[in-house]
Amino acid sequence: MKAEDLFHLGIVTDDPESAREEFTALFGYEWGPEIGGPLPVTLPAGDRTLDLRCAYSVTEPRIEIVRGIPGTMWEAGGGIHHAGYWSDDVAADAADLSARGFVTEATRTGPDGGMFFAFLRGTTGLRIELVTRAAEQGLQRCWGGRRMTTVGVVTGAGRGMGYACAQRLSGTVDVLLLADRDAATVAAAAATLASAGAVEPMVLDITDGDALARLADRVSGLGTLRAVAHAAGISPTMAGWRQIFTVDLVATAMLADALRPLATAGTATVCFASMAASLAQPGLTPEVAAVLDDPLGDRFLDRIRDAVGPGIEHTGAAYALAKLGVQRFVRREAVRLGPLRARICSVSPGIIDTPQGRQEAENNPRMAQFVQQTPLGRTGRADEVAAVVAFALSTDAGFLSGADLLVDGGVCAAMST
């Protein structure tokens, strides 16, 4: 470590908003947004997941305002909490400080398996934070001479195709919000992707309107909505028909409702449908279509059952019709978003090798038949679907809206010829 490796001084407070306002009023400081979230850290007592949140100043000398966590080393107190230094080898520098009498208080493992950061405290009370220099490019987004503006959202981001989309989008926006019901998987995803840019995990249920309102508020507080990859959903073996419609179709419309007020020129959204929608399309009657096109209407689930009949209670049929509903919703939403110069598409994956896909294959023999019929002769990969999603969300796809992107290796074409 050298003196020039110092890149910030950290202050911990229970009222970070007021602290930032005071620095601004006194010294004219400007701030990036608060970033962070639940992250796994290693403490002397063992591993814990802590809600670590902070904001860096755009103004130099750089200050980090950390939100206090009672009962931890990040408990609010007076004065400077720590001095933060870049490190080319956090483990080696931490070992050197330990040899000088410093005690390790906390560490976090990075995506490469090495130390991402380490906090050590000396005998005089001086606390040093070592941060891997590999994170410098990502953190510079917080203080690159401008406030953060572009925000991305990925739902179902903890694993599978959602996580693959998060990998593709990390670093393409100033802040990437990862939303998932599973706190552990979304925290792990955020920790892995943190070196690529500002990433924030959010634990939420996409069928919860209040949670979606909080998501929208967070996006609005951070900046301008740029990209949404809505990958959260369930498949036929995971729930009953009512829950499948609720998660896969109704929640898609709820999410769109929550984020629509934030859409602006350049905002792009991709909603996950499925090649299964092609199985429901041929039998779609005008009566069923009218109900399917109103997923937020009163008694939607009862009305869709009345329109379809008891056959809708087969979870495979419900899944196919719900995903067809997503495709149809996206077309209508494209018309609503067009005047705002915002775009939306759907993506319909075929048989993709993910944990959820493998669960379906174990319980549905038709999955193996679909693979056999696929002209490319294999299952797809999550990153192949994510690549299509990333293109659809990019400025290269600026005239693409209201379309469904079928990523199935050609199986639908094979079945229709």
N, C-alpha and C positions, 0 to 999 in steps of 0.2 A: 504494500500500500504506500501511496505517496500523498502529499498534501493536496495535489491537484486532482486526486481521485474523489475528494469530497464533493458530493453533488446535492445534498440537502441537509437541513436541520429539521428534526421531527418534533412536533408538539402534540401531546395527547390531551383531549378535552372532552367533556360530556356535552358540550354545546359547540360543535364545530362551525355551525352556520354563523353564530355570533362572533366566534374567533376570526373567521375569514372577513366578516364585515368590519371588525375593528382594525385589522391590518390594512384593509382597503381604505378606511376613513383616515387612518393615521399616516400611511405611507404610500397610498395609491396602488396597492397590490391588486393584480388581477389573477383569477383562479380558473383552473380547469374544473370539470365536474367531479363530484365524489365518485370514486370507482371502487371496485372490490366486491366482496360478498363472502359467503361461507367458504372457507378454505381449510384444507387439512394442514396442520402444523404439528411438529414434534416438540414437546415440552419435557422438562426433566421428569415429570410424573407420567409421561406417556403421550400417545398420539391423541389429538383432539381436533375437532372441526370448529373453527371460530369465525365469527362474522367480522372479518377485517375490512374496514372501509376507510378510505383516506382521500384527500384532495391535495394536489400539488399546485403551487403557485406558478403562473406563467412568468411572473416578474422574478428577476434575480436580485439579490441572493435567494436561492430556491428554498422554500419552506414547505414542509408536508404537515398538514393538519389531519390527525388521526382521530377517529371516533373512539372514545373510551370503551373498554370492555371490563366491567367490574370483576374483581377476583383474579385478574391475570396481570402479566407484566405490562399490558396496555391499559392499566387503570389510570384514570385522569389524575394529574398532579401538577404542581407548579413547575415552571421553568422548562428548559430544553429536555426532552425525553431521550433523544438519541442523535448521533451524527451519522449520516448515511454515506457510505463509500462504495464506489464501483470496485468490483474485484474480478480479476481474470481467472481466479481459482478460489472459490469461496471456502472449500474444505481446507485448502492449504493455508490460506490467510487466517482462518479460524483456528487452526492448529497452532499457528505462530502466536496468535493472541493468547491462546490457552497456555502456551509455554511462558508467557509473560505474566501469568496470574489471572487472566480473565476467565470468567465462568460463562459457559454457554447457557443461554436462557430459552432460546427458541430457534428452530430451523424449519425450513420447508424444502421439500424435494422438488426439483424441476422435471420437465418432461424427458430430459435425457438421463434421468436417474441420479444426477449430481445435485449438489446443494443449490437452490435458487436464492435463498437468503439465509442469513444467520445473525442472531442478536447475541452479543456477548457483553458482559459487564465487568469492569475492572474494580480493583480494591478501593479506588477513590470515588467510585460511583459513576464513572464515565461509562456510558453505554454506546457501543458501536454496532451499527447495522452494516453488514456486508451484503451487497446485491450483485448477482452475476452480471457482468457486462453484456451478456447476450440479451438481457432485457432492455438495454438502453434504447434501441430503436423503437420498441413498442411504447416505452414510457415517454419518449420524446413527443409522442402524439398529445400528451397532456400539457406540454409547455412549448410547443413549436412556434411560439410567437402569435398564436391565435387560439381562440377557444375551440373546444371540440364542437363539431357541428353535425356530422353524419352518424346516424345510429342504425344498427342492424338488429334484427330479432330472429332467433331460431327457436321454434318450439319442438318439443320432443328431442332436445339437444343432447340428452345424456348418453345415447348409444345409437347404433344402427345408422340409418340414412340421415336422421337428424344430426347426429354427431359428425357424419361425413360432410354435411352441409356447413356445419359450424367450422370445420377445418378449412373448407374452401373460402368462407367469408371472412375468417379472422384476418385482420390486417387490411381488409378492403374498406372498412368503415372505421370511424374514430372510436366508437364504442360498440361492442357486440354483446347483446343481452341473450343469455342462454336460459331458456325456460324449460322446466321439466318437473314432473310430480316427484321424482326420486331425488331427494336431497343429496345423497351420497354420489350418485352418478353424475349429476350436473356439477357438483363441486369438483369432482375429479376431472371432468371435461374442461372446466374453467382453468384449473391449475395447469393442465397440459397445454392449453392454448395461450396462456398468459404471456409467453415470451414473444408471441406474434403481434400483440397489441392489447389494448384495454378490453378486457373481457369481464363480464359481470354475471354470475349465476343468479337465477331467480327460481324459487320453488313455488310452483303454482299449478292449479288444476284448470285446464282450459275450458271446462264446463262451468266454472265459477265466475259469474259476472263481476263480482266485486274484485276478484283477483285480476281479471282482464282490465278493469278500470285502473287498478294499481299499476299494471304493466304500461298502460297508455300514459298515465301520469309520469312514470319513470322516463319513458321515451321523450315526452314533452319537456321534462326538466333537463334532460341531457342535450337535446338539440333537435336536428331535423331527421325525420324518419326517411331512411334511404332504401333499406332492403328488408324483406320479411320472407323467411322460408318456414312455412307452416307444415311441419312434418309430423306433429303429434297425432296419434290415432291408434285405434285398436283393430284387431283382425278377428275372424269368425270364431276361433277357439278361445278367445280371451274374455268373452262376456255374452250376455243375452242380446236379443235383437234390439230391445229398447236402448240399451246402453251403447250399442254399436251406432245406432242412428244419432244418439245424443252426442257422442264424442266425435264421430267422423263427419257428420253433416251439420248438426245444430251448432256445435262449438265453432266450426269454421265460419258460419255466418255471424256468430257472436264476436269472434275475434275481428272479423272485418268491420263490424259495427263499431267496435271499440277503437280501432285504429284509423278508420276512415277520416275522422276530423283532423288527423295529423298528416294525411296524404297531401303531397305537393308535387310540383314539377320534378320529375326524376325519381319519385318513389316507385318501387317495383315490388311485387308480391308474387310468390309461387305457393300454391296450395297443393298438397299431396292428394291425388285421387288414386286410381288403380286401373290396371288393364281389366279387372273384374267388371268395371262399368260397361264394357262392351258386351258382357253376357246379359246385362239387364236392359240394354237399349232396345233390342228387337221387340220385346214384349211390352214396351212402355205405352200405355193408353193415355189419351188426353186427360182422363179423370185422374189417373195416378200422377201425371206430370204436373197438373195444377196444384196438387197437394205437395208434391216434392219440391216445387218451386217456392214454397212458403214455409221454410223450416223454422222461422221464428214466430209463426202464427199460433194462435191459441189451440191447444189440444192437438198439436202436430202429430204426436205419436199415435194417438187414437184415430186421427183422420187418415193417416197413412195405412193403418191396419184395416180400417173400413174400406179404403179404396182398393187395396191389394188383395185382402182376404187373409185367411189363416196361414197361407204359404209364406208370408213375410216373417213368420216366427222362426223359420229356418235361418240360422245365423249367416250362412253363406249367401242366401238370397238377400237378406237385410244388408249385408256388407256391400254386395254388388250395387244394390239400388242406392245406398247411401253415397257411394263413391260416384255414381252417375249424377247424383244430386250435387256433389261438389263441382263436377265439370260444368253443369248447367248454371250453378250459382256464379262461378267464375265468369262465364260469358255475360251474365247480367251485370255483375260488378264492374266489368271492363267498361260498360256503357256509362255507369255512374262515375267512374274515376276518370274517364277520358277528358272531360272539360277541365280537370285539374292538372292535366298532362302527367297523370300517374298511370301505371300499368299493372295488370294482373294476369297470370296464366295458371294453368294447372299442369301437373306432371303425373303421368300414370305409369308407375313402374310395373314391370312384369315380375317374374320369379327372381327375387334378389336374395343373395346369401347374407342374411342378417340373423341375429338371435330370434327375432319375431318370425322371420320367414322360415327358419328351421323348426320352430315350434309348430307352425302351420303344417309343414311338410310331414311331421311325425303323425299328424292326426287327419290328414286329408290326402288320400291316395291320388287324387286328381292332380296334385302339384307335380308329382313325378311324371305324369302324362304330359303336362304342359311343357316340362323341360325337354322331354323326348320330341315334342312337336316344334320346339324352338329351332329355327333354321341355323342359328349360330351354335347350336348344340351344347349349350351350357347355361348355368344360372348367371345372372348379372351380379356385379359388385356394387356395394353402396357408394363407392367413390365415383363410379360411372354415372349413377343417377345424380349425385351431387355436382358433377361437372356440368350436366345439362341445366340443373337449377342455377348454378353460378353464372352460366351464360345468360339465362333468361333474366337474371337480376342485374346484369351488367349493362353499361351504356351501349355495348355492341348490339344489344337486342332492343334498341330504342323504339323500334316500330312493331314490336311483338306484343300483342295484348289480346286477351279473350280467347286464346288458343289452348288446346290440350297437347302436351308433348308426351308422346307414347314412347317409353323406354323399355321395350320388352324383348329385344333380340329378334323381333320379327314373328313372334308366335301368333299374334292376332291376324297378321297377314296370312300365315299358314293355315289358320283355322277357317279363314273366309274364302279360300281358293280351292 
